[in-house]
């Protein structure tokens, strides 16, 4: 009897697993049929996906997964269409595209952000969770694709990965230096205890542009950092004293 119980349990687990696999296979078959039915109407793949998701929102994940399996070379159209049809599906679409392994993480991030820029934080978060080793590249592509949200992107990623603060800030400033002051402002507000790290890194990446340096100094002063500390941080970043004095005086004149 004791031997019979484990056998029965194993049999029960096997049946349950087989039932789940059969259910998943059945769902994939249904979504494939829906997709093929739409395509037979001579409409494009993207329009077919939008149509199915709008009529069968409960099948959204399955239709995206099936479409990526059947048409991997059209991943951009699939991602864009699915997110456009149902923006709240953004995280799921990015996750499925990354799991499919049909293109690079940066391509998925760029395509998803272009489809729905207001969901950029969700795109970046799920991408970094899925492929943390690609963090710098994800930040670079995200801020380049949606520079108006660079401050939010950098703050969100840095809060999730505070030990990578310097790398995140460096990647962002190298791509979109023209919004550097907004990025610095966001990070000083989120990480006041890391003021030295933020200012030193920002100045180091902006040394070739006096205009950007002036804006960073202005943001630092507005954040309550003293002129003596700003001078110290700027020197640490390799800025000459004359350039530091000019930047400090520029803010006072304004």
C-alpha positions as CSV (number, residue, x, y, z in Angstrom):
1,X,0.0,0.0,0.0
2,X,2.9,2.4,0.9
3,X,4.4,1.8,-2.6
4,X,1.1,2.4,-4.2
5,X,0.6,5.9,-2.8
6,X,3.8,7.4,-4.5
7,X,2.8,5.7,-7.7
8,X,-0.6,7.2,-7.6
9,X,0.7,10.6,-6.7
10,X,3.2,10.4,-9.6
11,X,0.5,9.3,-11.9
12,X,-1.7,12.2,-10.8
13,X,1.1,14.7,-11.3
14,X,1.8,13.3,-14.8
15,X,-1.8,13.5,-15.8
16,X,-2.0,17.1,-14.5
17,X,1.2,18.1,-16.5
18,X,-0.2,16.4,-19.6
19,X,-3.5,18.2,-19.2
20,X,-1.7,21.5,-18.9
21,X,0.4,20.8,-22.0
22,X,-2.7,19.7,-23.9
23,X,-4.5,22.9,-22.8
24,X,-1.6,25.1,-23.9
25,X,-1.3,23.2,-27.2
26,X,-5.1,23.6,-27.7
27,X,-4.9,27.4,-27.0
28,X,-2.0,27.8,-29.4
29,X,-4.1,25.9,-32.0
30,X,-7.1,28.2,-31.5
31,X,-5.0,31.4,-31.7
32,X,-3.2,30.1,-34.8
33,X,-6.6,29.4,-36.5
34,X,-7.8,32.9,-35.6
35,X,-4.7,34.4,-37.0
36,X,-4.8,32.4,-40.2
37,X,-8.5,33.2,-40.6
38,X,-7.8,36.9,-40.5
39,X,-4.8,36.6,-42.9
40,X,-7.0,34.8,-45.4
41,X,-9.0,38.0,-45.6
42,X,-6.0,39.6,-47.3
43,X,-5.3,42.0,-44.4
44,X,-1.8,42.5,-43.1
45,X,-0.3,40.7,-40.1
46,X,-0.4,43.8,-37.9
47,X,-4.0,44.6,-38.7
48,X,-4.9,40.9,-38.1
49,X,-3.3,41.0,-34.6
50,X,-5.1,44.3,-33.7
51,X,-8.4,42.9,-34.8
52,X,-8.0,39.6,-32.8
53,X,-6.9,41.4,-29.7
54,X,-9.7,43.9,-29.9
55,X,-12.3,41.1,-30.2
56,X,-10.6,38.5,-28.0
57,X,-8.6,40.4,-25.4
58,X,-8.4,37.3,-23.2
59,X,-6.3,35.7,-26.0
60,X,-3.9,38.6,-26.3
61,X,-0.9,36.8,-24.8
62,X,-1.5,33.7,-26.8
63,X,-1.9,35.5,-30.1
64,X,1.3,37.4,-29.6
65,X,3.2,34.3,-28.6
66,X,1.8,32.4,-31.6
67,X,2.5,35.2,-34.0
68,X,6.1,35.5,-32.9
69,X,6.6,31.7,-33.3
70,X,5.0,31.7,-36.8
71,X,6.5,35.0,-38.1
72,X,9.7,35.7,-36.2
73,X,11.1,38.0,-38.9
74,X,8.1,40.3,-38.5
75,X,8.6,40.8,-34.8
76,X,8.6,44.6,-35.1
77,X,5.1,44.6,-36.7
78,X,3.9,42.1,-34.1
79,X,5.2,44.0,-31.1
80,X,4.0,47.4,-32.4
81,X,0.5,46.1,-33.4
82,X,-0.1,44.3,-30.1
83,X,1.0,47.2,-27.9
84,X,-0.9,49.8,-30.1
85,X,-4.1,47.7,-29.8
86,X,-3.8,47.2,-26.0
87,X,-1.1,49.4,-24.3
88,X,-1.7,47.7,-21.0
89,X,-0.2,44.6,-22.7
90,X,3.2,46.2,-23.0
91,X,5.0,44.3,-20.3
92,X,3.6,41.0,-21.5
93,X,4.6,41.7,-25.1
94,X,8.1,42.7,-24.2
95,X,8.4,39.6,-22.0
96,X,7.2,37.3,-24.7
97,X,9.4,38.8,-27.4
98,X,12.5,38.4,-25.1
99,X,11.6,34.9,-24.3
100,X,11.2,34.1,-28.0
101,X,14.8,35.1,-28.5
102,X,14.2,36.2,-32.1
103,X,16.2,39.4,-31.9
104,X,18.3,41.5,-29.5
105,X,17.0,43.0,-26.3
106,X,17.7,46.5,-27.6
107,X,15.6,45.9,-30.7
108,X,12.7,44.8,-28.6
109,X,13.0,47.8,-26.3
110,X,13.2,50.3,-29.1
111,X,10.2,48.8,-30.9
112,X,8.1,48.7,-27.8
113,X,8.9,52.3,-26.8
114,X,8.1,53.5,-30.3
115,X,4.7,51.7,-30.1
116,X,3.7,53.4,-26.8
117,X,6.2,56.0,-25.5
118,X,4.1,56.6,-22.3
119,X,4.9,53.0,-21.2
120,X,8.6,53.5,-21.4
121,X,9.2,52.8,-17.7
122,X,7.4,49.5,-18.0
123,X,9.4,48.5,-21.1
124,X,12.7,49.3,-19.4
125,X,11.8,47.6,-16.2
126,X,10.8,44.3,-17.7
127,X,13.8,44.3,-20.1
128,X,16.2,44.9,-17.3
129,X,14.6,42.2,-15.2
130,X,14.8,39.7,-18.1
131,X,18.3,40.6,-19.1
132,X,20.2,42.5,-16.4
133,X,23.5,42.0,-18.2
134,X,22.2,44.3,-20.9
135,X,21.4,47.1,-18.5
136,X,23.7,49.8,-20.0
137,X,22.5,49.0,-23.5
138,X,18.8,49.1,-22.4
139,X,19.3,52.5,-20.9
140,X,21.2,53.8,-23.9
141,X,18.5,52.7,-26.4
142,X,15.6,53.8,-24.1
143,X,16.9,57.4,-23.6
144,X,17.8,57.7,-27.3
145,X,14.4,56.5,-28.4
146,X,12.5,58.6,-25.9
147,X,14.8,61.5,-24.8
148,X,11.9,63.5,-23.3
149,X,11.5,60.8,-20.7
150,X,15.2,60.3,-20.0
151,X,15.0,61.6,-16.5
152,X,12.2,59.2,-15.6
153,X,14.0,56.3,-17.3
154,X,17.3,56.9,-15.5
155,X,15.6,57.4,-12.1
156,X,13.4,54.3,-12.5
157,X,16.4,52.0,-13.5
158,X,18.7,53.5,-10.8
159,X,16.1,53.0,-8.1
160,X,15.9,49.3,-9.1
161,X,19.7,49.0,-9.4
162,X,21.3,51.6,-7.1
163,X,24.7,49.8,-7.3
164,X,24.8,50.6,-11.0
165,X,24.1,54.3,-10.6
166,X,27.3,55.5,-12.2
167,X,27.0,53.2,-15.2
168,X,23.3,54.2,-15.7
169,X,24.0,57.9,-15.6
170,X,27.1,57.6,-17.8
171,X,25.2,55.6,-20.5
172,X,22.4,58.2,-20.5
173,X,24.6,61.3,-20.6
174,X,26.7,59.9,-23.4
175,X,23.5,59.5,-25.6
176,X,21.5,62.5,-24.6
177,X,23.7,65.2,-23.1
178,X,21.3,67.9,-24.0
179,X,18.9,66.8,-21.3
180,X,21.6,66.2,-18.8
181,X,20.4,68.7,-16.2
182,X,17.0,67.0,-16.0
183,X,18.6,63.7,-15.4
184,X,20.8,65.1,-12.7
185,X,17.9,66.9,-11.1
186,X,15.9,63.6,-11.0
187,X,18.8,61.7,-9.5
188,X,19.6,64.3,-6.9
189,X,16.0,64.2,-5.8
190,X,15.9,60.4,-5.7
191,X,19.4,59.9,-4.2
192,X,20.4,63.0,-2.1
193,X,22.9,60.9,-0.3
194,X,24.7,60.2,-3.6
195,X,25.1,63.9,-4.6
196,X,28.8,63.6,-4.9
197,X,28.6,60.5,-7.2
198,X,25.9,62.2,-9.4
199,X,27.6,65.5,-9.8
200,X,31.1,64.1,-10.3
201,X,29.8,61.7,-13.0
202,X,27.7,64.3,-14.7
203,X,30.5,66.9,-14.8
204,X,33.0,64.3,-16.1
205,X,30.7,63.3,-18.9
206,X,29.9,67.0,-19.8
207,X,33.4,68.6,-19.6
208,X,33.5,69.4,-23.2
209,X,30.4,71.6,-23.1
210,X,30.5,74.7,-20.9
211,X,26.7,75.1,-21.5
212,X,26.0,71.7,-20.1
213,X,28.3,72.3,-17.2
214,X,26.6,75.5,-16.3
215,X,23.2,73.8,-16.3
216,X,24.5,70.9,-14.1
217,X,25.9,73.4,-11.6
218,X,22.7,75.4,-11.6
219,X,20.7,72.2,-10.8
220,X,23.2,71.2,-8.1
221,X,22.8,74.7,-6.5
222,X,19.1,74.5,-6.7
223,X,19.2,71.1,-5.0
224,X,20.9,72.7,-2.0
225,X,24.5,71.7,-2.6
226,X,26.9,74.4,-1.5
227,X,29.3,76.1,-3.8
228,X,32.3,74.6,-1.9
229,X,31.0,71.1,-2.4
230,X,30.2,71.8,-6.1
231,X,33.8,73.1,-6.5
232,X,35.1,69.9,-4.8
233,X,33.0,67.6,-6.9
234,X,33.9,69.4,-10.2
235,X,37.6,69.3,-9.4
236,X,37.3,65.6,-8.7
237,X,35.7,65.3,-12.2
238,X,38.8,67.0,-13.7
239,X,37.3,70.5,-14.3
240,X,39.6,73.5,-14.1
241,X,39.1,76.0,-11.4
242,X,38.5,78.8,-13.9
243,X,35.7,76.8,-15.6
244,X,34.2,76.1,-12.1
245,X,34.2,79.7,-11.1
246,X,32.6,80.7,-14.4
247,X,29.8,78.2,-14.0
248,X,29.1,79.3,-10.4
249,X,29.1,83.0,-11.4
250,X,26.8,82.3,-14.4
251,X,24.1,80.9,-12.1
252,X,24.4,83.8,-9.7
253,X,23.9,86.2,-12.6
254,X,20.8,84.4,-13.7
